[in-house]
Amino acid sequence: MTNPNPYPIGTPGVPWGAPERASWLARQQRLRRYADDVVARVERIASRFDVLEYGRLDYPPDHYRLLALRSRELHDDRPWVLVTGGVHGYETSGVHGALQFLEERAADYPVNLLAVPCVSPWAYERIHRWNADAVDPNRSFREGGTAEESAALLRLVAPLRGRFLVHVDLHETTDTDESEYRPALAARDGKPFEPGLIPDGFYLVDDTENPQPDFQRAIIAAVGKVTHIAPADERNEIIGSALVAPGVIEYPLRELGLCAGITGARFTTTTEVYPDSPRATPAQCNAAQVAATCAAIEFALQAGGRSAR
């Protein structure tokens, strides 16, 4: 069944050109401030980390510093961990969960930590999935990708690729995925919109090319103490992918250009919190991201080893 109400920009079946992208951009409004919500919190904990400006975004008249935090003392005998949030700027708990982890729990672990709490600040301010060019950064972590958000993060990680043990990429699945972002994607690409289902609860995305089922199960067990885990639908799927374990699906991360595929880490996961559930509060959503990050690091340290896949 296709959506009887077409997206308000463009002609059904015809991919967007420059005029449609400009029309879409004109509709976007700043709804919150990256400087207040993210940069100010980074500055408050800057004495505990090295703060790296790894790039700048220029979407005139707006300009953004891209910030990463790194362990102040690095040790050759410790594994590297990458935590990323805000690849999709509208996924609020990814950003605030990463910041909460840095504030409350990062010091608990003997690792070399690199954290990027808000990969997409323009989209964070507009509570949107795409960047200002109507490009999804989380399909652009590949050679030739057109999102500067993704390219900057790839440049940051490149010198350490192969040295990471863990990468946790913090995301959300929201009701607006179905009401706004998937219809916009279909319109942008000139394709029909096929309605889907939003899962009610937390789930994880493992890597088809490097599945780590015990690792994912450990994270699900930890998060299940904070918020509820998404059940499968009647087809035993979550967002169109077969369930491989309770609350776990798989994607080919590198093939799709997803952030969780950029490090070559042995243990990778993409978290998906459901903030629109009547059973979850914003505080629970942030806590779920923290619990997932902690469980991922703890499992990996217990499993031992630092080799890349």
N, C-alpha and C positions, 0 to 999 in steps of 0.2 A: 504494500500500500504506500503510495507516495503522498507527500504533504499537499493538500488541496490549496494551501495558502503559500504562494511562492515568497521567497525572501525579497524584501523591498528594494534591493539593489540588483540591477542587471536584468537580462532577458533569460528566462528559463532555457536551459540547453546550450547557452552560449557562454564560454569562459569570459571572465572579466578582462577588460583592457584598462588602460590608464584612466579613462574617465570614471569607470566604476570603482576603481581603487581610490581615486580621489574623493568620490562621493562617500565611500565607506569611511575614509579617514576623517572627513568633515563631521561625521556623526559621533566621533569619539571625544569624550570629555574627561578631563582630569577629575577624579573622585577622591583621591587621597595623595599623600605626599611621601615619596621615597626618602627625601631628606629627613623628614620627621620620624618616619616609622622604621627605617632601616639604617640610614647613615648615622643618626643620633645614637642608636643602640650599639652600633659597631664602635663608635667613638667612646662609649662608656666602658667598653671592655678592652679597649685598644692596649692598655698597659699589660694585658695578659697574653697578647698575641702579636705577631708581626702582621700589620695590615698592609696589603699589597693592592695598589691600583693597577689592575691588569689590562685596562682598556678604557675607552670612553665611547659612549653612544652619542651621536649627533643627529637629532631629529628636530631641526630648527622649528620653532625657537627654543626647543628644549635640549639640554645637554646633561649627560649623566656620567658620573664616575662609577666604573665597575670595580667592586671591592671584593677581595678575598682575605681570609684570615688564615694564618699558618702558625703552627707551633713555634713558640719563641726559641726553644732549645730543640735542635734536631739531633737524632741519635742514629748512627749507622745500623745498630742492632735492633731498631724498632721498625715495624711495618708502617707503610703509608696508608692512610685512610682519607677518602674524599667524600664530603657531604655536600650535596647541591640542593638548593631550593629555588623556587620561583622561576624555573625554566618557562613555565606558563605563569605569567604575572598574576592572573586572577585566582590562582590556587593558594589562598591566603595562608593556610596552615603549613604549607611547604616553606614559606618564608619565615613565619613566626616560630614554627617548630624548629627550624635550623638555628635561629637566634636563641631560642630557649635552651637548646642543647648546648650551644656555646657558652651561655651564661651559667648553666647549672651543672652540666655533666661532663663537659669535654675534658676537664682536668683529671677525671677519674681513670683515664686509660693511658697505658704506656705505649702510645703510638705517635707517629709523626702525622699530624692532622692538617689537612687543607680543606677549608670550608668556604663555599660561595653561597651566602644565604639568599641572594636575589639576582639571578642570572638576567632577568628581563625587567629592568626598572620602569621603562616606558609603559609596558603592559601592566605592571603592578599598579601604577597610578591610575590606569583606566579600567582596571579589573577586566582585562581581556586576555585571550589566549595568544593572539598574534602580536607581532611587532607592528610598527607604524607603516610597514610596507605590505601589510596583510600576509605575512609569511609566518608560519609556525616554527619557532626555534627548535622544537623537539622533533622535527623531521629534517633538520638541517645540519646535524653533526656528522658531516661527510665532506669529502673533497668536492669542491665546487658549490657547497651550500651557500645560500645568499643571505642568511641571517648573520649580522655582525655579532649579535649576542652569542651565537654558537661558535663562530670563528674565533672570537676573543677567548672563550673558555678552552677551546682546543689548543690555542697557542699557550695558554697558561699551563695546561696539563702535559703538553708534548714532552718537555724535558724529563718528566717523571713517568712517562708511559712504560708499563712493564714492571714498575716498582710498587704499585698499589696492591694491597691485599683485599681491600674492601672499597666499594663505592655504593653509597646509599643516595638515591635520587628521590626527593620528597615531592609528591604530587597529590592532587585531589581529583575525584570525579564528581561533578556537580550537576544539579538539575539543568543548569544553563548549557551544559554540553548538548543536551537534546533540544532545548528551546531556542538557542542562539547559535552555538558554535558549529555544530554539525550542519544545520541549514545554511549557515554562511559559507562553510567549506564547499557544500554541494553547489551553491550559487557561484562561488568564485571559480570553480573548476568546470562549470557547465554540465554538471551531472545531476541526475534525479536524487532527491532526498528520500532515503528509506528510514522511517522511524525505528528507533531501537528502545531498549530498556536501560534505565539507570539502576545499578545495583545498590541495594540498601545496606551499606556497611563498608568496612575496610577490606581491601584485598591487595595482593602483591603481583607484580609482573616479574617473572624469572626470565632467564635468557635461554632461548631454544638451543643455541649453539654451545652453551655451557651451563646446563641445568645443575642446580645445587639444592635438591629437595630438602635435605636435612636443615640447611641454612634457612630456607624459607619457612619451614615448619617452626623453627625456633622463634622466628620473628612473629609469626601468627600467634603462637602461644603467649608471647609477651604482650602483644597488642590486645589480645582477647581479654586481658585483665583491665584494660582501659576503656575500650569501646567494642561494639559488636562487629563480628566478621560477616562479610557479605555472603549470602547463600547463592548457590547456582540457580539459574532460571530453569524452566521446564525442559530445556534442551541440554541441561548440565553444562551451561556456559555462563561466562561473565563477559559482557560487552562483545559478544560474538566469538569468543575464544573458549575452547574446551577447558574445563576445570581439570588440573592435573593433581591437585590436592586441595583440601578445604581452604578456600580463600586464596588460591594461587592459580594463575594462568601463565602462559609463556608467549613471548614475542621474540622474533629474530632481531635483537637490538641493533647490531651494526648495519644489517641490511636496511632497516627502516630509518637509519640516521638518528637514533634515540640517544639521549644524554647518557644513560646508564651503560652504553657500549663504548665509551671513549677511553677507558683507562687500561683495558686488558687485565683488570683485576680478577682474581680467582673467585671472589664472592661479590656479586652485584645484585641489587634489587631496586625496583621502582615501587614506592609505596603509593597507595591510592586511598585517601581518606574521603568519607562521604559527609560533608559538612551540612547538607540540607536535611539530614535525617532528624525527625522529632526526638530521636533517642540519643542525640549527640549535641553537646554544646561546643562553642569555639574553644573553650579551655580543654575539653576532652580531645578535640581534634589536634591541638598543638601537643598535648601530652602523648597522643598516639604516635605522632611523628618522633618525639623524643624517645619513647619506648622502643620503637622500631630501630632507631639508630643505635641505641645502646645494646639492644639484643643482637644486632648485626655485628657490632664490634666484639662483643663478648663471645659470640659463637666462633668468629674467625680467630680470635686469639687462642681460644681453647683448641681449635682444630689445628693451629700451628701452620707454619710454612708461609712463605712470601712469594712463591712463584706465580708468574702470570699464567693465564691459560694458554 
